[in-house]
Amino acid sequence: MIGVARGDFVRTLLRGLGVCWLPAVIVLAWEAASASGVLRPAVLPAFHSVVAGLARWYWDGHWIVDAGASVVRVLAGVAAASVLGVAAGATVAMSAGAQRALTPVLELVRPIPPIAWIPLAIVWFGIGSTSAIFIVTLGAFFPIFTGVQAGIASVRVAHVNVARGLGAGRRLIVTDVLLPAALPSILAGIRTGLGVGWMTLIAAELVGAQSGLGYTIQLNRLMLQIEDVMAGMLTIGIIGLVMNRAVVEIGRRVVPWTGDMLFVQPATPKRHGR
């Protein structure tokens, strides 16, 4: 038993080293370039300066406020996008009439970058959380919508026919057959939508918010505190990584057969409506 435990510990350690070696090399190269004068502090501060700025930001209490504001906004926006995306994706996947009616509008709006809506969002909702959540919802909607549509389209028609033969109505077919079978693709869409929403939120906060990580980065840029700008960027990356891993862990428990890769290839559309 001790030998097995030691073997597991060694394998875990080796996996950890395999994940960490590249970031460690990047940090060491960054520090060496800063120490040698290749990188000027006004352009790119040393890594230890960025970490020191992040520590100051954390200990004065502003980090919790700024990071918390951004996380609440992105989660609210992705939640709204999930509700709208699941409803719209299921409707379009199951109804030819809905597809004909909605597809032209959706394809017209899809190419417009979410950040292009920021001026209108500020006019409509003002500077603050509401406009930022609106931008996140726009950014996260289409990945979720596409995931739902592709997931429902991948369900075999035979499964739907069997459910109908057993007396299932339209509501039961949707709730007990189509949505559970499409769940891996839906989670993949939510994972992608969360990433897109997080990026668009930071862009929205740069110009349309008075709190949050994007706002703080912009404020520090104006004051030429580049190490604090980099500390904000590092925070954005860390929080994004944590949220991504959280979605993956949820997916591993809800749909364990997918493992860590919650990606589903789009299938040829099939009609499941009557």
C-alpha positions as CSV (number, residue, x, y, z in Angstrom):
1,M,0.0,0.0,0.0
2,I,2.9,2.4,0.8
3,G,4.5,1.6,-2.5
4,V,1.2,2.4,-4.4
5,A,0.8,5.6,-2.5
6,R,4.3,6.7,-3.3
7,G,3.7,5.8,-7.0
8,D,0.6,7.9,-7.0
9,F,2.5,10.8,-5.4
10,V,5.3,10.6,-7.9
11,R,2.9,10.5,-10.9
12,T,1.0,13.5,-9.5
13,L,4.2,15.4,-8.9
14,L,5.4,14.7,-12.5
15,R,2.1,15.8,-13.9
16,G,2.3,19.0,-11.9
17,L,5.9,19.6,-13.1
18,G,4.8,18.9,-16.7
19,V,2.1,21.6,-16.4
20,C,4.3,24.2,-14.6
21,W,7.6,24.0,-16.6
22,L,6.6,26.4,-19.4
23,P,5.2,29.1,-17.1
24,A,8.3,28.8,-15.0
25,V,10.5,29.2,-18.1
26,I,8.5,32.3,-19.2
27,V,8.8,33.9,-15.8
28,L,12.6,33.2,-15.6
29,A,13.1,34.6,-19.1
30,W,11.0,37.7,-18.2
31,E,13.1,38.3,-15.1
32,A,16.3,37.8,-16.9
33,A,15.3,40.2,-19.7
34,S,14.3,42.8,-17.1
35,A,17.5,42.4,-15.1
36,S,19.7,42.7,-18.2
37,G,18.0,45.9,-19.3
38,V,16.5,44.4,-22.5
39,L,13.0,45.2,-21.1
40,R,12.6,48.8,-19.8
41,P,10.3,49.1,-16.7
42,A,8.3,51.8,-18.5
43,V,7.4,49.3,-21.2
44,L,7.2,46.0,-19.3
45,P,8.0,45.9,-15.6
46,A,9.8,42.9,-14.1
47,F,7.7,40.0,-12.9
48,H,8.5,40.6,-9.3
49,S,7.2,44.2,-9.6
50,V,4.0,43.0,-11.0
51,V,3.5,40.5,-8.2
52,A,4.3,43.3,-5.7
53,G,1.7,45.5,-7.3
54,L,-0.8,42.6,-7.1
55,A,0.0,42.1,-3.4
56,R,-0.5,45.8,-2.6
57,W,-3.8,45.8,-4.5
58,Y,-4.9,42.8,-2.6
59,W,-3.9,44.0,0.9
60,D,-5.5,47.4,0.5
61,G,-8.9,45.7,-0.2
62,H,-9.5,47.1,-3.7
63,W,-8.7,43.7,-5.3
64,I,-11.7,42.0,-3.7
65,V,-14.0,44.8,-4.7
66,D,-12.8,45.1,-8.3
67,A,-12.5,41.3,-9.0
68,G,-15.8,40.7,-7.3
69,A,-17.6,43.3,-9.4
70,S,-16.3,41.8,-12.6
71,V,-17.1,38.2,-11.6
72,V,-20.7,39.1,-10.6
73,R,-21.2,40.8,-13.9
74,V,-19.9,38.0,-16.0
75,L,-21.8,35.4,-14.2
76,A,-25.1,37.4,-14.5
77,G,-24.5,37.9,-18.2
78,V,-23.7,34.3,-18.9
79,A,-26.7,33.2,-16.9
80,A,-28.9,35.4,-19.0
81,A,-27.2,34.2,-22.2
82,S,-27.7,30.6,-21.1
83,V,-31.4,31.1,-20.7
84,L,-31.8,32.9,-24.0
85,G,-29.4,30.6,-25.8
86,V,-31.0,27.4,-24.7
87,A,-34.5,28.6,-25.5
88,A,-33.5,30.0,-28.9
89,G,-31.3,27.1,-29.9
90,A,-33.9,24.5,-29.0
91,T,-36.6,26.4,-30.8
92,V,-34.6,26.8,-34.0
93,A,-33.4,23.1,-33.9
94,M,-36.9,21.8,-33.5
95,S,-38.9,24.0,-35.8
96,A,-38.3,24.7,-39.4
97,G,-40.7,27.7,-39.2
98,A,-38.7,29.2,-36.3
99,Q,-35.5,28.6,-38.2
100,R,-36.7,30.5,-41.2
101,A,-38.0,33.3,-39.1
102,L,-35.0,33.7,-36.7
103,T,-32.0,32.7,-38.8
104,P,-31.8,35.9,-40.9
105,V,-32.0,38.1,-37.8
106,L,-29.5,36.0,-35.8
107,E,-27.0,35.9,-38.8
108,L,-27.3,39.6,-39.2
109,V,-26.5,40.3,-35.5
110,R,-23.8,37.5,-35.1
111,P,-21.0,39.2,-37.0
112,I,-21.3,42.4,-35.0
113,P,-18.6,42.3,-32.3
114,P,-20.0,42.7,-28.8
115,I,-17.7,45.7,-28.1
116,A,-19.3,47.5,-31.0
117,W,-22.5,47.6,-28.8
118,I,-20.8,49.5,-26.0
119,P,-21.7,53.0,-27.1
120,L,-25.4,52.0,-27.5
121,A,-25.3,50.1,-24.1
122,I,-24.0,53.3,-22.4
123,V,-26.8,55.3,-24.0
124,W,-29.5,52.8,-23.1
125,F,-28.4,51.7,-19.6
126,G,-25.8,54.3,-18.6
127,I,-22.3,53.7,-17.2
128,G,-22.4,50.8,-14.7
129,S,-23.2,47.2,-14.2
130,T,-26.3,47.0,-16.4
131,S,-24.6,48.0,-19.6
132,A,-21.6,45.6,-18.8
133,I,-24.0,42.7,-18.2
134,F,-25.8,43.5,-21.5
135,I,-22.5,43.3,-23.4
136,V,-21.6,40.0,-21.7
137,T,-25.0,38.6,-22.6
138,L,-24.5,39.5,-26.2
139,G,-21.0,38.0,-26.3
140,A,-22.0,34.7,-24.6
141,F,-25.3,34.2,-26.4
142,F,-24.1,32.9,-29.8
143,P,-21.6,30.2,-28.5
144,I,-24.4,28.9,-26.3
145,F,-27.0,29.1,-29.0
146,T,-24.8,27.3,-31.4
147,G,-24.0,24.6,-28.9
148,V,-27.6,23.9,-28.1
149,Q,-28.6,23.9,-31.8
150,A,-25.8,21.5,-32.7
151,G,-26.4,19.3,-29.6
152,I,-30.1,18.8,-30.4
153,A,-29.3,18.2,-34.0
154,S,-27.0,15.4,-33.1
155,V,-29.7,13.4,-31.3
156,R,-30.8,10.4,-33.3
157,V,-34.3,10.6,-34.7
158,A,-34.8,7.0,-33.7
159,H,-34.6,7.9,-30.1
160,V,-37.2,10.6,-30.5
161,N,-39.5,8.1,-32.4
162,V,-39.1,5.5,-29.6
163,A,-40.1,8.2,-27.0
164,R,-43.1,9.1,-29.1
165,G,-44.0,5.4,-29.5
166,L,-44.0,5.1,-25.7
167,G,-46.5,8.0,-25.5
168,A,-44.2,10.9,-24.7
169,G,-45.5,14.3,-25.7
170,R,-43.6,17.2,-27.0
171,R,-42.7,18.6,-23.6
172,L,-41.3,15.2,-22.4
173,I,-39.4,14.7,-25.6
174,V,-37.6,18.0,-25.0
175,T,-37.0,17.7,-21.3
176,D,-36.2,13.9,-21.1
177,V,-34.7,13.1,-24.5
178,L,-33.4,16.1,-26.5
179,L,-31.9,18.3,-23.7
180,P,-30.2,15.5,-21.8
181,A,-28.6,14.1,-25.0
182,A,-27.5,17.6,-26.0
183,L,-26.0,18.4,-22.6
184,P,-22.3,17.9,-23.6
185,S,-22.7,20.3,-26.4
186,I,-24.6,22.7,-24.3
187,L,-21.9,22.7,-21.7
188,A,-19.3,23.2,-24.4
189,G,-21.2,26.2,-25.6
190,I,-21.5,27.6,-22.0
191,R,-17.7,27.1,-21.6
192,T,-17.0,29.0,-24.8
193,G,-19.6,31.6,-24.0
194,L,-18.1,32.2,-20.5
195,G,-14.7,32.8,-22.1
196,V,-16.1,35.2,-24.7
197,G,-18.2,36.9,-22.1
198,W,-15.2,37.4,-19.8
199,M,-13.2,39.1,-22.6
200,T,-16.0,41.3,-23.6
201,L,-16.7,42.3,-20.0
202,I,-13.2,43.6,-19.6
203,A,-13.5,45.6,-22.8
204,A,-16.8,47.1,-21.6
205,E,-15.4,48.0,-18.2
206,L,-12.5,49.9,-19.9
207,V,-14.9,52.5,-21.2
208,G,-18.3,51.9,-19.6
209,A,-17.9,51.2,-15.9
210,Q,-16.7,52.8,-12.7
211,S,-15.6,49.6,-11.0
212,G,-14.2,46.3,-12.0
213,L,-10.9,45.0,-13.4
214,G,-11.2,46.7,-16.7
215,Y,-11.9,50.1,-15.1
216,T,-8.9,49.6,-12.7
217,I,-6.6,48.7,-15.6
218,Q,-7.7,51.9,-17.5
219,L,-7.2,54.0,-14.4
220,N,-3.7,52.7,-13.8
221,R,-2.8,53.2,-17.4
222,L,-3.8,56.9,-17.2
223,M,-1.6,57.2,-14.1
224,L,1.3,55.4,-15.9
225,Q,1.4,52.6,-13.3
226,I,2.3,49.9,-15.7
227,E,3.1,47.3,-13.0
228,D,-0.5,47.7,-11.7
229,V,-1.8,47.4,-15.3
230,M,0.1,44.1,-15.6
231,A,-1.2,43.0,-12.2
232,G,-4.8,43.6,-13.4
233,M,-4.1,41.6,-16.6
234,L,-2.6,38.7,-14.5
235,T,-5.7,38.8,-12.3
236,I,-7.9,38.5,-15.4
237,G,-6.0,35.5,-16.6
238,I,-6.1,33.7,-13.3
239,I,-9.8,34.3,-12.7
240,G,-10.5,33.2,-16.3
241,L,-8.5,30.0,-15.8
242,V,-10.4,29.3,-12.5
243,M,-13.8,29.8,-14.1
244,N,-12.9,27.6,-17.1
245,R,-11.7,24.8,-14.8
246,A,-14.9,25.1,-12.8
247,V,-17.0,24.6,-15.9
248,V,-14.9,21.6,-16.9
249,E,-15.2,20.1,-13.4
250,I,-19.0,20.5,-13.5
251,G,-19.0,18.9,-16.9
252,R,-17.0,15.9,-15.7
253,R,-19.6,15.3,-13.0
254,V,-22.7,15.9,-15.1
255,V,-21.4,14.2,-18.3
256,P,-18.5,12.1,-17.2
257,W,-18.0,10.3,-20.5
258,T,-16.7,13.6,-22.1
259,G,-13.7,13.9,-19.8
260,D,-12.0,17.3,-19.8
261,M,-12.7,18.0,-23.5
262,L,-16.2,19.4,-23.7
263,F,-16.2,19.9,-27.4
264,V,-18.8,18.4,-29.7
265,Q,-18.6,18.3,-33.5
266,P,-21.6,19.9,-35.1
267,A,-23.9,17.3,-36.6
268,T,-26.1,17.4,-39.7
269,P,-29.3,19.1,-38.7
270,K,-32.3,16.9,-38.1
271,R,-35.8,18.0,-37.4
272,H,-37.3,16.7,-34.2
273,G,-40.5,18.6,-34.2
274,R,-43.8,17.3,-35.6
